[in-house]
């Protein structure tokens, strides 16, 4: 049984239920693993469903509710944030970047599927995030604003800037300003 708020007919924000709804949205919108090209779609799903707290989608859903919207209407944008975040993790783990071999207790994507497939899966998730925002059924002006905001957060002044600074800082003595810059920019 869920408690209804006085302002809306939607239940009180239930984190576990929101995570389930985000996962159902991801499951229904991502191509099945056996859809050609199979290695690409299997790799995308391997990383998206590798676990994780779904923090970014939860924040998106909570913000939508706080602004008077509904969780249902915000599910596709929330899922778009999650697949963009997954892309950043895939690329961060690559041999040319951090060369990590484990993420969330299992082999990283490039270890499990090969480096080329990992790059392509990350790229596919990045572009799919924008497609989902554009097709989320939101007013055109809102969709454009969301796409622009996500591009800025992910691009050369956002996550990519943070990753570039992270690479440049390797083998250098840590400086507080550099570490703060990296952390700020790599956190979408």
Secondary structure, DSSP 8 states (H G I E B T S, - for coil): ---B-SS-SSB---HHHHHHHHHHHHHHHS--TTSSSHHHHHHHHHHHTS----HHHHHHHHHHHHTT--HHHHHHHHHHHHHHHHHHHHHHHSTTTT---EETTEE-HHHHH-HHHHHHHHHHHHHHHHHHHHTSS--HHHHHHHHHHHHHHHSTTTHHHHHHHHHHHTTS---HHHHHHHHHHH--
